[in-house]
Amino acid sequence: MSFITFGQKEDAKEYIKRPAVYCLMFNNQKDRIAIIETGDGKYFLPGGGIENTETH
């Protein structure tokens, strides 16, 4: 089974598994999607990780 991934894993970093949900939101014409731009020029899909106080 293959998975779609965004970015590359960095060997020098330790990663923690954290449940999360992200989505693709299309406009009415379905020719654009919503993305989030951070202050440092990176882009992400809307969504995020589940916080300790949240349930699935």
mmCIF file of the N, C-alpha and C atoms, coordinates in Angstrom:
data_MODEL
# 
_entry.id   MODEL 
# 
loop_
_atom_site.group_PDB 
_atom_site.id 
_atom_site.type_symbol 
_atom_site.label_atom_id 
_atom_site.label_alt_id 
_atom_site.label_comp_id 
_atom_site.label_asym_id 
_atom_site.label_entity_id 
_atom_site.label_seq_id 
_atom_site.pdbx_PDB_ins_code 
_atom_site.Cartn_x 
_atom_site.Cartn_y 
_atom_site.Cartn_z 
_atom_site.occupancy 
_atom_site.B_iso_or_equiv 
_atom_site.pdbx_formal_charge 
_atom_site.auth_seq_id 
_atom_site.auth_comp_id 
_atom_site.auth_asym_id 
_atom_site.auth_atom_id 
_atom_site.pdbx_PDB_model_num 
ATOM 1   N N  . MET A 1 1  ? 0.857   -1.180 0.000   1.00 0.00 ? 1  MET A N  1 
ATOM 2   C CA . MET A 1 1  ? 0.000   0.000  0.000   1.00 0.00 ? 1  MET A CA 1 
ATOM 3   C C  . MET A 1 1  ? 0.898   1.237  0.000   1.00 0.00 ? 1  MET A C  1 
ATOM 4   N N  . SER A 1 2  ? 0.547   2.227  -0.799  1.00 0.00 ? 2  SER A N  1 
ATOM 5   C CA . SER A 1 2  ? 1.312   3.468  -0.818  1.00 0.00 ? 2  SER A CA 1 
ATOM 6   C C  . SER A 1 2  ? 0.471   4.604  -0.238  1.00 0.00 ? 2  SER A C  1 
ATOM 7   N N  . PHE A 1 3  ? 1.149   5.596  0.310   1.00 0.00 ? 3  PHE A N  1 
ATOM 8   C CA . PHE A 1 3  ? 0.488   6.743  0.918   1.00 0.00 ? 3  PHE A CA 1 
ATOM 9   C C  . PHE A 1 3  ? 0.983   8.014  0.248   1.00 0.00 ? 3  PHE A C  1 
ATOM 10  N N  . ILE A 1 4  ? 0.087   8.963  0.074   1.00 0.00 ? 4  ILE A N  1 
ATOM 11  C CA . ILE A 1 4  ? 0.477   10.277 -0.423  1.00 0.00 ? 4  ILE A CA 1 
ATOM 12  C C  . ILE A 1 4  ? 1.051   11.051 0.750   1.00 0.00 ? 4  ILE A C  1 
ATOM 13  N N  . THR A 1 5  ? 2.208   11.650 0.577   1.00 0.00 ? 5  THR A N  1 
ATOM 14  C CA . THR A 1 5  ? 2.817   12.433 1.646   1.00 0.00 ? 5  THR A CA 1 
ATOM 15  C C  . THR A 1 5  ? 3.143   13.827 1.143   1.00 0.00 ? 5  THR A C  1 
ATOM 16  N N  . PHE A 1 6  ? 3.243   14.755 2.070   1.00 0.00 ? 6  PHE A N  1 
ATOM 17  C CA . PHE A 1 6  ? 3.606   16.132 1.760   1.00 0.00 ? 6  PHE A CA 1 
ATOM 18  C C  . PHE A 1 6  ? 4.912   16.428 2.463   1.00 0.00 ? 6  PHE A C  1 
ATOM 19  N N  . GLY A 1 7  ? 5.906   16.863 1.736   1.00 0.00 ? 7  GLY A N  1 
ATOM 20  C CA . GLY A 1 7  ? 7.203   17.154 2.330   1.00 0.00 ? 7  GLY A CA 1 
ATOM 21  C C  . GLY A 1 7  ? 8.064   15.911 2.420   1.00 0.00 ? 7  GLY A C  1 
ATOM 22  N N  . GLN A 1 8  ? 9.211   16.051 3.077   1.00 0.00 ? 8  GLN A N  1 
ATOM 23  C CA . GLN A 1 8  ? 10.130  14.942 3.240   1.00 0.00 ? 8  GLN A CA 1 
ATOM 24  C C  . GLN A 1 8  ? 10.469  14.755 4.707   1.00 0.00 ? 8  GLN A C  1 
ATOM 25  N N  . LYS A 1 9  ? 10.627  13.507 5.110   1.00 0.00 ? 9  LYS A N  1 
ATOM 26  C CA . LYS A 1 9  ? 11.046  13.197 6.468   1.00 0.00 ? 9  LYS A CA 1 
ATOM 27  C C  . LYS A 1 9  ? 12.521  13.551 6.608   1.00 0.00 ? 9  LYS A C  1 
ATOM 28  N N  . GLU A 1 10 ? 12.854  14.228 7.698   1.00 0.00 ? 10 GLU A N  1 
ATOM 29  C CA . GLU A 1 10 ? 14.235  14.600 7.958   1.00 0.00 ? 10 GLU A CA 1 
ATOM 30  C C  . GLU A 1 10 ? 14.826  13.602 8.937   1.00 0.00 ? 10 GLU A C  1 
ATOM 31  N N  . ASP A 1 11 ? 15.955  12.983 8.575   1.00 0.00 ? 11 ASP A N  1 
ATOM 32  C CA . ASP A 1 11 ? 16.561  11.931 9.378   1.00 0.00 ? 11 ASP A CA 1 
ATOM 33  C C  . ASP A 1 11 ? 16.974  12.390 10.772  1.00 0.00 ? 11 ASP A C  1 
ATOM 34  N N  . ALA A 1 12 ? 17.373  13.638 10.932  1.00 0.00 ? 12 ALA A N  1 
ATOM 35  C CA . ALA A 1 12 ? 17.874  14.121 12.216  1.00 0.00 ? 12 ALA A CA 1 
ATOM 36  C C  . ALA A 1 12 ? 16.766  14.486 13.207  1.00 0.00 ? 12 ALA A C  1 
ATOM 37  N N  . LYS A 1 13 ? 15.489  14.382 12.798  1.00 0.00 ? 13 LYS A N  1 
ATOM 38  C CA . LYS A 1 13 ? 14.379  14.773 13.665  1.00 0.00 ? 13 LYS A CA 1 
ATOM 39  C C  . LYS A 1 13 ? 13.640  13.555 14.196  1.00 0.00 ? 13 LYS A C  1 
ATOM 40  N N  . GLU A 1 14 ? 13.085  13.699 15.415  1.00 0.00 ? 14 GLU A N  1 
ATOM 41  C CA . GLU A 1 14 ? 12.234  12.671 15.991  1.00 0.00 ? 14 GLU A CA 1 
ATOM 42  C C  . GLU A 1 14 ? 10.785  13.074 15.748  1.00 0.00 ? 14 GLU A C  1 
ATOM 43  N N  . TYR A 1 15 ? 9.975   12.160 15.237  1.00 0.00 ? 15 TYR A N  1 
ATOM 44  C CA . TYR A 1 15 ? 8.590   12.458 14.911  1.00 0.00 ? 15 TYR A CA 1 
ATOM 45  C C  . TYR A 1 15 ? 7.651   11.745 15.877  1.00 0.00 ? 15 TYR A C  1 
ATOM 46  N N  . ILE A 1 16 ? 6.569   12.428 16.249  1.00 0.00 ? 16 ILE A N  1 
ATOM 47  C CA . ILE A 1 16 ? 5.556   11.885 17.149  1.00 0.00 ? 16 ILE A CA 1 
ATOM 48  C C  . ILE A 1 16 ? 4.285   11.673 16.341  1.00 0.00 ? 16 ILE A C  1 
ATOM 49  N N  . LYS A 1 17 ? 3.673   10.486 16.462  1.00 0.00 ? 17 LYS A N  1 
ATOM 50  C CA . LYS A 1 17 ? 2.399   10.249 15.779  1.00 0.00 ? 17 LYS A CA 1 
ATOM 51  C C  . LYS A 1 17 ? 1.312   11.038 16.486  1.00 0.00 ? 17 LYS A C  1 
ATOM 52  N N  . ARG A 1 18 ? 0.531   11.789 15.717  1.00 0.00 ? 18 ARG A N  1 
ATOM 53  C CA . ARG A 1 18 ? -0.539  12.614 16.265  1.00 0.00 ? 18 ARG A CA 1 
ATOM 54  C C  . ARG A 1 18 ? -1.724  12.551 15.313  1.00 0.00 ? 18 ARG A C  1 
ATOM 55  N N  . PRO A 1 19 ? -2.866  12.003 15.769  1.00 0.00 ? 19 PRO A N  1 
ATOM 56  C CA . PRO A 1 19 ? -4.044  11.963 14.894  1.00 0.00 ? 19 PRO A CA 1 
ATOM 57  C C  . PRO A 1 19 ? -4.409  13.367 14.419  1.00 0.00 ? 19 PRO A C  1 
ATOM 58  N N  . ALA A 1 20 ? -4.809  13.458 13.159  1.00 0.00 ? 20 ALA A N  1 
ATOM 59  C CA . ALA A 1 20 ? -5.138  14.756 12.571  1.00 0.00 ? 20 ALA A CA 1 
ATOM 60  C C  . ALA A 1 20 ? -6.140  14.575 11.442  1.00 0.00 ? 20 ALA A C  1 
ATOM 61  N N  . VAL A 1 21 ? -6.770  15.680 11.075  1.00 0.00 ? 21 VAL A N  1 
ATOM 62  C CA . VAL A 1 21 ? -7.708  15.692 9.954   1.00 0.00 ? 21 VAL A CA 1 
ATOM 63  C C  . VAL A 1 21 ? -7.404  16.910 9.095   1.00 0.00 ? 21 VAL A C  1 
ATOM 64  N N  . TYR A 1 22 ? -7.337  16.693 7.794   1.00 0.00 ? 22 TYR A N  1 
ATOM 65  C CA . TYR A 1 22 ? -7.143  17.773 6.833   1.00 0.00 ? 22 TYR A CA 1 
ATOM 66  C C  . TYR A 1 22 ? -8.167  17.594 5.719   1.00 0.00 ? 22 TYR A C  1 
ATOM 67  N N  . CYS A 1 23 ? -8.443  18.642 4.983   1.00 0.00 ? 23 CYS A N  1 
ATOM 68  C CA . CYS A 1 23 ? -9.476  18.518 3.953   1.00 0.00 ? 23 CYS A CA 1 
ATOM 69  C C  . CYS A 1 23 ? -9.093  19.294 2.696   1.00 0.00 ? 23 CYS A C  1 
ATOM 70  N N  . LEU A 1 24 ? -9.765  18.942 1.611   1.00 0.00 ? 24 LEU A N  1 
ATOM 71  C CA . LEU A 1 24 ? -9.708  19.713 0.377   1.00 0.00 ? 24 LEU A CA 1 
ATOM 72  C C  . LEU A 1 24 ? -11.042 20.421 0.241   1.00 0.00 ? 24 LEU A C  1 
ATOM 73  N N  . MET A 1 25 ? -10.994 21.748 0.152   1.00 0.00 ? 25 MET A N  1 
ATOM 74  C CA . MET A 1 25 ? -12.208 22.548 -0.001  1.00 0.00 ? 25 MET A CA 1 
ATOM 75  C C  . MET A 1 25 ? -12.152 23.218 -1.366  1.00 0.00 ? 25 MET A C  1 
ATOM 76  N N  . PHE A 1 26 ? -13.109 22.885 -2.234  1.00 0.00 ? 26 PHE A N  1 
ATOM 77  C CA . PHE A 1 26 ? -13.156 23.417 -3.591  1.00 0.00 ? 26 PHE A CA 1 
ATOM 78  C C  . PHE A 1 26 ? -14.132 24.585 -3.687  1.00 0.00 ? 26 PHE A C  1 
ATOM 79  N N  . ASN A 1 27 ? -13.879 25.505 -4.619  1.00 0.00 ? 27 ASN A N  1 
ATOM 80  C CA . ASN A 1 27 ? -14.859 26.547 -4.916  1.00 0.00 ? 27 ASN A CA 1 
ATOM 81  C C  . ASN A 1 27 ? -15.975 25.938 -5.774  1.00 0.00 ? 27 ASN A C  1 
ATOM 82  N N  . ASN A 1 28 ? -16.998 26.712 -6.087  1.00 0.00 ? 28 ASN A N  1 
ATOM 83  C CA . ASN A 1 28 ? -18.146 26.192 -6.855  1.00 0.00 ? 28 ASN A CA 1 
ATOM 84  C C  . ASN A 1 28 ? -17.762 25.663 -8.230  1.00 0.00 ? 28 ASN A C  1 
ATOM 85  N N  . GLN A 1 29 ? -16.747 26.252 -8.855  1.00 0.00 ? 29 GLN A N  1 
ATOM 86  C CA . GLN A 1 29 ? -16.330 25.813 -10.189 1.00 0.00 ? 29 GLN A CA 1 
ATOM 87  C C  . GLN A 1 29 ? -15.389 24.605 -10.126 1.00 0.00 ? 29 GLN A C  1 
ATOM 88  N N  . LYS A 1 30 ? -14.970 24.258 -8.930  1.00 0.00 ? 30 LYS A N  1 
ATOM 89  C CA . LYS A 1 30 ? -14.045 23.138 -8.698  1.00 0.00 ? 30 LYS A CA 1 
ATOM 90  C C  . LYS A 1 30 ? -12.729 23.296 -9.467  1.00 0.00 ? 30 LYS A C  1 
ATOM 91  N N  . ASP A 1 31 ? -12.262 24.545 -9.560  1.00 0.00 ? 31 ASP A N  1 
ATOM 92  C CA . ASP A 1 31 ? -10.978 24.772 -10.206 1.00 0.00 ? 31 ASP A CA 1 
ATOM 93  C C  . ASP A 1 31 ? -9.953  25.400 -9.256  1.00 0.00 ? 31 ASP A C  1 
ATOM 94  N N  . ARG A 1 32 ? -10.327 25.542 -7.980  1.00 0.00 ? 32 ARG A N  1 
ATOM 95  C CA . ARG A 1 32 ? -9.419  26.076 -6.964  1.00 0.00 ? 32 ARG A CA 1 
ATOM 96  C C  . ARG A 1 32 ? -9.680  25.357 -5.647  1.00 0.00 ? 32 ARG A C  1 
ATOM 97  N N  . ILE A 1 33 ? -8.623  25.270 -4.823  1.00 0.00 ? 33 ILE A N  1 
ATOM 98  C CA . ILE A 1 33 ? -8.791  24.715 -3.488  1.00 0.00 ? 33 ILE A CA 1 
ATOM 99  C C  . ILE A 1 33 ? -8.322  25.734 -2.459  1.00 0.00 ? 33 ILE A C  1 
ATOM 100 N N  . ALA A 1 34 ? -8.827  25.605 -1.240  1.00 0.00 ? 34 ALA A N  1 
ATOM 101 C CA . ALA A 1 34 ? -8.411  26.490 -0.147  1.00 0.00 ? 34 ALA A CA 1 
ATOM 102 C C  . ALA A 1 34 ? -7.112  25.966 0.452   1.00 0.00 ? 34 ALA A C  1 
ATOM 103 N N  . ILE A 1 35 ? -6.154  26.871 0.694   1.00 0.00 ? 35 ILE A N  1 
ATOM 104 C CA . ILE A 1 35 ? -4.919  26.533 1.390   1.00 0.00 ? 35 ILE A CA 1 
ATOM 105 C C  . ILE A 1 35 ? -4.628  27.622 2.418   1.00 0.00 ? 35 ILE A C  1 
ATOM 106 N N  . ILE A 1 36 ? -3.824  27.273 3.400   1.00 0.00 ? 36 ILE A N  1 
ATOM 107 C CA . ILE A 1 36 ? -3.429  28.209 4.449   1.00 0.00 ? 36 ILE A CA 1 
ATOM 108 C C  . ILE A 1 36 ? -1.978  28.597 4.194   1.00 0.00 ? 36 ILE A C  1 
ATOM 109 N N  . GLU A 1 37 ? -1.701  29.901 4.157   1.00 0.00 ? 37 GLU A N  1 
ATOM 110 C CA . GLU A 1 37 ? -0.326  30.375 4.016   1.00 0.00 ? 37 GLU A CA 1 
ATOM 111 C C  . GLU A 1 37 ? 0.165   30.863 5.364   1.00 0.00 ? 37 GLU A C  1 
ATOM 112 N N  . THR A 1 38 ? 1.311   30.371 5.797   1.00 0.00 ? 38 THR A N  1 
ATOM 113 C CA . THR A 1 38 ? 1.885   30.798 7.066   1.00 0.00 ? 38 THR A CA 1 
ATOM 114 C C  . THR A 1 38 ? 2.728   32.053 6.848   1.00 0.00 ? 38 THR A C  1 
ATOM 115 N N  . GLY A 1 39 ? 3.141   32.671 7.911   1.00 0.00 ? 39 GLY A N  1 
ATOM 116 C CA . GLY A 1 39 ? 3.939   33.884 7.817   1.00 0.00 ? 39 GLY A CA 1 
ATOM 117 C C  . GLY A 1 39 ? 5.327   33.659 7.236   1.00 0.00 ? 39 GLY A C  1 
ATOM 118 N N  . ASP A 1 40 ? 5.798   32.411 7.231   1.00 0.00 ? 40 ASP A N  1 
ATOM 119 C CA . ASP A 1 40 ? 7.136   32.135 6.716   1.00 0.00 ? 40 ASP A CA 1 
ATOM 120 C C  . ASP A 1 40 ? 7.124   31.548 5.304   1.00 0.00 ? 40 ASP A C  1 
ATOM 121 N N  . GLY A 1 41 ? 5.991   31.724 4.587   1.00 0.00 ? 41 GLY A N  1 
ATOM 122 C CA . GLY A 1 41 ? 5.917   31.329 3.192   1.00 0.00 ? 41 GLY A CA 1 
ATOM 123 C C  . GLY A 1 41 ? 5.602   29.868 2.934   1.00 0.00 ? 41 GLY A C  1 
ATOM 124 N N  . LYS A 1 42 ? 5.177   29.128 3.953   1.00 0.00 ? 42 LYS A N  1 
ATOM 125 C CA . LYS A 1 42 ? 4.783   27.730 3.761   1.00 0.00 ? 42 LYS A CA 1 
ATOM 126 C C  . LYS A 1 42 ? 3.275   27.653 3.562   1.00 0.00 ? 42 LYS A C  1 
ATOM 127 N N  . TYR A 1 43 ? 2.826   26.573 2.941   1.00 0.00 ? 43 TYR A N  1 
ATOM 128 C CA . TYR A 1 43 ? 1.402   26.388 2.658   1.00 0.00 ? 43 TYR A CA 1 
ATOM 129 C C  . TYR A 1 43 ? 0.927   25.052 3.224   1.00 0.00 ? 43 TYR A C  1 
ATOM 130 N N  . PHE A 1 44 ? -0.304  25.039 3.746   1.00 0.00 ? 44 PHE A N  1 
ATOM 131 C CA . PHE A 1 44 ? -0.889  23.840 4.322   1.00 0.00 ? 44 PHE A CA 1 
ATOM 132 C C  . PHE A 1 44 ? -2.353  23.725 3.923   1.00 0.00 ? 44 PHE A C  1 
ATOM 133 N N  . LEU A 1 45 ? -2.888  22.519 4.002   1.00 0.00 ? 45 LEU A N  1 
ATOM 134 C CA . LEU A 1 45 ? -4.320  22.305 3.821   1.00 0.00 ? 45 LEU A CA 1 
ATOM 135 C C  . LEU A 1 45 ? -5.037  22.692 5.112   1.00 0.00 ? 45 LEU A C  1 
ATOM 136 N N  . PRO A 1 46 ? -6.310  23.128 5.028   1.00 0.00 ? 46 PRO A N  1 
ATOM 137 C CA . PRO A 1 46 ? -7.070  23.422 6.242   1.00 0.00 ? 46 PRO A CA 1 
ATOM 138 C C  . PRO A 1 46 ? -7.202  22.162 7.098   1.00 0.00 ? 46 PRO A C  1 
ATOM 139 N N  . GLY A 1 47 ? -7.081  22.318 8.388   1.00 0.00 ? 47 GLY A N  1 
ATOM 140 C CA . GLY A 1 47 ? -7.217  21.193 9.309   1.00 0.00 ? 47 GLY A CA 1 
ATOM 141 C C  . GLY A 1 47 ? -6.156  21.271 10.380  1.00 0.00 ? 47 GLY A C  1 
ATOM 142 N N  . GLY A 1 48 ? -5.923  20.155 11.030  1.00 0.00 ? 48 GLY A N  1 
ATOM 143 C CA . GLY A 1 48 ? -4.897  20.129 12.056  1.00 0.00 ? 48 GLY A CA 1 
ATOM 144 C C  . GLY A 1 48 ? -5.008  18.920 12.956  1.00 0.00 ? 48 GLY A C  1 
ATOM 145 N N  . GLY A 1 49 ? -4.091  18.861 13.910  1.00 0.00 ? 49 GLY A N  1 
ATOM 146 C CA . GLY A 1 49 ? -4.025  17.739 14.843  1.00 0.00 ? 49 GLY A CA 1 
ATOM 147 C C  . GLY A 1 49 ? -5.066  17.842 15.936  1.00 0.00 ? 49 GLY A C  1 
ATOM 148 N N  . ILE A 1 50 ? -5.383  16.683 16.497  1.00 0.00 ? 50 ILE A N  1 
ATOM 149 C CA . ILE A 1 50 ? -6.336  16.624 17.604  1.00 0.00 ? 50 ILE A CA 1 
ATOM 150 C C  . ILE A 1 50 ? -5.603  16.998 18.887  1.00 0.00 ? 50 ILE A C  1 
ATOM 151 N N  . GLU A 1 51 ? -6.120  17.960 19.621  1.00 0.00 ? 51 GLU A N  1 
ATOM 152 C CA . GLU A 1 51 ? -5.522  18.408 20.875  1.00 0.00 ? 51 GLU A CA 1 
ATOM 153 C C  . GLU A 1 51 ? -5.821  17.408 21.985  1.00 0.00 ? 51 GLU A C  1 
ATOM 154 N N  . ASN A 1 52 ? -5.063  17.467 23.082  1.00 0.00 ? 52 ASN A N  1 
ATOM 155 C CA . ASN A 1 52 ? -5.254  16.546 24.200  1.00 0.00 ? 52 ASN A CA 1 
ATOM 156 C C  . ASN A 1 52 ? -6.654  16.614 24.800  1.00 0.00 ? 52 ASN A C  1 
ATOM 157 N N  . THR A 1 53 ? -7.307  17.759 24.730  1.00 0.00 ? 53 THR A N  1 
ATOM 158 C CA . THR A 1 53 ? -8.641  17.926 25.328  1.00 0.00 ? 53 THR A CA 1 
ATOM 159 C C  . THR A 1 53 ? -9.764  17.568 24.361  1.00 0.00 ? 53 THR A C  1 
ATOM 160 N N  . GLU A 1 54 ? -9.459  17.201 23.118  1.00 0.00 ? 54 GLU A N  1 
ATOM 161 C CA . GLU A 1 54 ? -10.457 16.887 22.122  1.00 0.00 ? 54 GLU A CA 1 
ATOM 162 C C  . GLU A 1 54 ? -10.636 15.373 21.979  1.00 0.00 ? 54 GLU A C  1 
ATOM 163 N N  . THR A 1 55 ? -11.826 14.974 21.563  1.00 0.00 ? 55 THR A N  1 
ATOM 164 C CA . THR A 1 55 ? -12.084 13.570 21.262  1.00 0.00 ? 55 THR A CA 1 
ATOM 165 C C  . THR A 1 55 ? -12.167 13.385 19.752  1.00 0.00 ? 55 THR A C  1 
ATOM 166 N N  . HIS A 1 56 ? -12.084 12.146 19.304  1.00 0.00 ? 56 HIS A N  1 
ATOM 167 C CA . HIS A 1 56 ? -12.201 11.877 17.888  1.00 0.00 ? 56 HIS A CA 1 
ATOM 168 C C  . HIS A 1 56 ? -13.569 12.272 17.393  1.00 0.00 ? 56 HIS A C  1 
# 
